[in-house]
Amino acid sequence: MFHLRPVFTQTSTRCLLSSMSAAMPSLSNKTSPPDLQKQYPKPDYSTESLTKLLDHDNHEMRTRFRSFMSDPVMKPRYNISLAEERQLALDRLQRICDNGFISVLDFRDNPLRIFAAHELAAIIDPAMTTKMTVQFNLFGGTVFKLGTEKHHDLLLKGIDTLGDIGCFGLTELGYGNNAVEMETTAIFDPDTKELIVNTPTPLAQKYWITNGALHAHHVVVFAHLISHGVNHGIHAVLVPIRDKELNVLPNVLVEEMGYKMGLNGVDNAKLTFDNVRVPMDNLLDRYSQLSEDGELTSDIKSTRARFLAVADQLLAGRICIASMCIGGAKASLAIAIKYSATRLTVGSKGKSDTAILSYQLQQHALLPLLARTFALNIGLDCVKRKWAEQIPEDHLEVVAMCCALKPICSWHLENLVSVCRERCGGQGYLSCNRFGTFIGLAHAAMTAEGDNSVLIQKVAKERLAMFKSQTTVPVADNITSTDQLINLIKIRENSLFMGLGKALKAAGREGLFETWMLQENESIQSAGKTYGERLVADEFKSVVDNIQDSTKEVLQDLLDLHLLSYIKENSAWFLTHDIISSGQSKQITAEFNRLCKDLTPQALNLVESFAISDEMLSAPIARDWVNFNEVDNKGELDLF
């Protein structure tokens, strides 16, 4: 057996990787996949240090959570009914709650812990994690932040224990979350001191309501609050929909939405209210108070601002979803790269002695995705901190950051998991190898808490209103340095926003809608996305610049590969705008090729830094896939 165990010296990682990539190890199919993985070079940097960097916060909690999630009870099951899948998601969430890994009070005490739980839980069961994000963020977070002591005393303990499961009733069938058009009403009855919650038409059904079909006791309903004939705009009202035995309450219609293309452990519902009466105390009244005679007083004067305040938990929800996508991306990459390192195929001598990871086809598919996952992880960590520590003066900037990173992370997962599935061939198509699960997560994430492209429109609008040109320098002859690559992104951002601003100015007030919605979509989407990309690039560079340990050079290579990939993918724009020449475009391609090749021998070590145990990954192709196929496994994981 040929073991490749290099002795590391003080030679830079960059030079070492270059020499190692010239000849990946020659391997044998007679060696088990776990032993094949051991024949790849070990790093001269600390993977534990990379783990600490990527984890960012709550390190002790993350370590315990990983151990907890590696328990056999969390092992995925596939050939089960819809009812079993939903019960399994609830049971898993109950175990997480029973062991105290998440609390609605984390929003007060340690908000980053909420996001850490979402990232790690999504690796095991995105459906369960979707139920978790509605229970603790959308429902629980709204009760905590918009409610007052009476609501907290009633519900917070039950939210943490799942004694009181809730859902979030914002979206309507015909209007989405368009506050102006939403039809659901909460009308004050002065005689009984109650609010009458009503769904007047089918278009007003509360739609896609997670936890609503089976498990929720309560829903936060977003409705027009009307008192004495005056519409005070959208407010949040607590409405019970089931008793403790889960019987649906009178005048509430719950309709099951059925099978979806993924995440079927989530019980989604349509909810209709037929003049349901609730006490006026059920109004979540931190910002708006209703007196006994039906007079409204509010700290927030405009109805638009009130709606933004009551729907503010969507912002944290976008970070939760982005965190789930990073977890899914890490798991998918770990599975694909471990399989690629052990799946042997035809080498130069015609024998199956060469790992598919040795081929440029596989390297160019997977290595840029690996670099981008590091980049987005680090960029998202920045957004988490900004959100958790924000001051009022920074709120609009934080809104733009959250609205940019949720789309970028979920689009990344969708692309990444599709590429990983394809590059793992037929094995990638088996449910037990997990890619289907993460495709389901990606497509849910692209729509939940705001359609991605619509959010990018919002980013472009917010950034345009506060736009300040990024400082740039002249483009050098050699554009492959980190500074020059980031400079190119800034040039693109400036150009896109200035061009968009000129188009809107030329349109004037009368032509604003037509220009924005019917003519400049490509510019709007490109500008919003480029802002997010520049944000991520700046943060990744800042982190690498401040690294003082042995991980600095491999992180520098990952940063450069990420930047090169972006410029390469957008080379047509840079060329047609005369920002770079054809010769400089060739520089980008050559350096991209070199880094993909140089980083490949370290790919296994880099995914090991994700600290995802075999039990958490569960996918046979990431483990001993030969042993898995020695028996009639029927695509289930009982063997493992």
Disulfide bonds with the S-S distance in Angstrom:
none
